[in-house]
Amino acid sequence: MNVDECVIRTLSYFDIFDYPLTFSEIKKHLCCRQEISDDELYDSINLLSVVQEFDGFYYLLGRSKIVQMRNERYEISTSKLAKAKILSKILSYIPTIKYIGISGSLSMNNAALSDDIDLFFITRKNTLWITRFLVNAVLILLRQKRKKKNKDSKDKICPNMFMDESRLTFGSAKRTLYTAHEIVQLKSVEDKYNSYQALLQKNKWIRDYLPNIKIEQVRTRRVGLVKKLLIRFIQPIEKISYLLQKAYMRKTTGETIQMTKAAFHPIDRQKIIMDVYSLRANRYKKLYVDNYWVDSDEARFYMDEKKIRILN
């Protein structure tokens, strides 16, 4: 891809979420594998006929309203972030938790008023299901847990992903632009022993999609004898906790249930978002290259109705 197409694709991805980008954000998230200087990128952004700018934010032609939306959602996100940090601090006292990050729209300060608060966890080895049980128990006691069938989830906590520190690598099926963004956009609130950098280190493939992301080298910590004995003692309890929660989670759909990974995703957001992204990027690329606006009933359905109904 040339520089112009890289810019169009980058803005197209964030446009799905009604999110304009600053110059530095475009550079960070640029979907381009070649080396591009700041001057070259700046010239491309400012000369592209399908890119507009207002108040330091860049967006695709005809999408000026999302600048105001980003500013409004920033204000909404401020109070949600404050609550997320307080509850994350409480949860961090669970000794098996190594990392808590805010994911989803709130991680980008782009939350709508009705949005819940998504949290991502990294746990100590062989403690994922014990940790998940304790996290949910604490949130239920505090009346902050999002209920699956409750449509009103405003400001409720959704602990939607847990990963064991020994299995931080995403499989080939998940190595997509969508997952790369989900990892990079995590907003760390509790991080013990550089666990977030360890997550990046185990998923260097994200640089195939976002080459400007910096990944630091993390030293591997040696496991002491006491910790090894403790892990061995906990294993039977972890196994029982896993089997009990697995039996309960089978009643619902969209769950990832593994010993080293647990995720709640009732809708396959990845496929929907990547479909919308492809349609939108091709639409603006066609307008840029051939001065032709791609439009069809299917495209309008994906890019408007389905987005509103599923993503929001």
Buried (B, 14 or more C-beta within 10 A) or exposed (E): EEBBBBBBBBBBBBBBBBBBBEBEBBBBBBBBEEEBEEEEBBEBBEEBEBBBBEEEBBBBBEBBEBBBBBEEBEEBBEEBBEBBBEBBEEBBEBEBBBBBBBBBBBBBBBBBEEBBBBBBBBBBBBBBBBBBBBBBEBBEEEEBBBEEEEEEBBBBBBBBBBBBBEBBBBEEEBBBBBBBBBBBBBBBBBBBBBBBBBBBBBBEBBBEBBBBBEBEEBEEEEEEEEEEEBBEEBEEEBEEBBEEBBEEBEEEEEBEBBBBBBBBEEEEBBEBBBEBBEBBBBBBBBBBEEEEEBEEEEBEEBBEEBBEEEBE
